């Protein structure tokens, strides 16, 4: 009898342990996925309100508030689908993601170099540009909003597309593998309130397209000639030639997520500014 009881207790404990571990993995994955996105503060705010309501109803024995809280909790799943639609769509897209179009590292390096040189050629002349580079998630739905090009990627062609007053200069270019797939594409604008208000629609479109897919987007400002790079809804501004080359290598050659790239850029710019200030002080 004791043996059966011990065995039953062991099985129940094992099942509980498995359920706890499984729930922990699911919760951790969800939190990791929404970290740094616009869904994070919304989820945190909703969880805080729900927790406070539950505590008040439990401590003060407020039956009506407790009933309302319980009823609302059953609708959370449906509300989450509506509120977090972009994040959920991106999650499903990543489940079915494919591989990079170019498996030849030597060719990929050539592509990276051409894109890097093109961006700086345009920046020097203050020609605005919006260049999305496809990674794993397909961008056909964005290509269909523009003009199909299907041409081999070259620096000359890429720069010509964005030259002012040409038919295809307005909108974004989509690069897939070693091909310019489409131009004059409409990219969705980011609704993230954390983006600096002074940034125009080109930068918002650059960030927005990286919220919908896992692409890398290069933005060249026609006002300042500054280069920015966006990935997963994050934006790094004031990127110089070497830094842009490094990011492109990480994203396209090494297939790295490099999620903290905007932070590392800010640190590097800060160090550079400090070094420059020290040099100026020594000269004085």
ABEGO torsion letter per residue (X at the ends): XAAAAAAAAAAAAAAAAAAAAAAAAAAAAAAAAABGBAAAAAAAAAAAAAAAAAAAAAAAGBAAAAAAAAAAAAAAAAAAAAAAAAAAAAAAAAAABBBBABABAAAAAAAAAAAAAAAAAAAAAGBBBBBBBBBABBAAAAAAABBBAGBBBBAAAAAAAABBGBAAABEBBBBBEABBABBGBBBBBBABAABBAABBAAAAAAAAAAAABABBBBBBBAAAGBBBBBBGGBBBBGBBAAAAAAAAAAAAAAGBAGAAAAAAAAAAAAAAAAAAAAAAAAAX
